[in-house]
């Protein structure tokens, strides 16, 4: 990919991820080319790449637009992450370096500091998301598996605007989350694959937004009710 196409890709992707381009926003090649300072061809290449990433959609009638990500999509992301990152943490336990463990400790310290900071809820959400993503990225990279990095790369690409939508009214419990982060670090430092894998999977399941869990429970209750109605 050319430098211009890479620049266009990074620019558009960043605006999707930070919420500047909300779900459903049309992405017009000519407008984007003018804003980024490239021709339409690099923008077209960048949009194809974003389509493969699942961050944009394209239809004959609507053109190209930012993908709508539903609660079902987020359910799928959390389930896949719990499975794949659990495996990644298990591999990382026998491969992680002292420098990487120190990086995880630093990130955990910074996330814990947010809990007592005076910044507003939205600013803390943005900062926590960035630090938490970096924490999980360090663990995945420590697994030394390009396949795992590739499979999990898209799972980290949930736009922040959607995470804020599900978390703004239920600010993540940083203290609880970081107790789990410390458990993961301890398991990695102990070079214990089983412990590390279990801790990572449990952490991701425990930190799933409560609104998603409540919605899943509502769907399950409705399914059970309908099945009961259909029974002879």
Secondary structure, DSSP 8 states (H G I E B T S, - for coil): --HHHHHHHHHHHHHHHTTSS-TT-B--HHHHHHHHTS-HHHHHHHHHHHHHHTSEEEETTTEEEE----HHHHHHHHHHHHHHHHHHHHHHTTT--HHHHHHHHHHHHHHHHHTT--S-HHHHHHHHHHHHHHHHHHHHHHT--HHHHHHHHGGG---HHHHHHHHTTS---HHHHHHHHHHHHHHHHTT-HHHHHHHHHHHHHHTS-HHHHHHHHHHHHHHHHHHHHH--
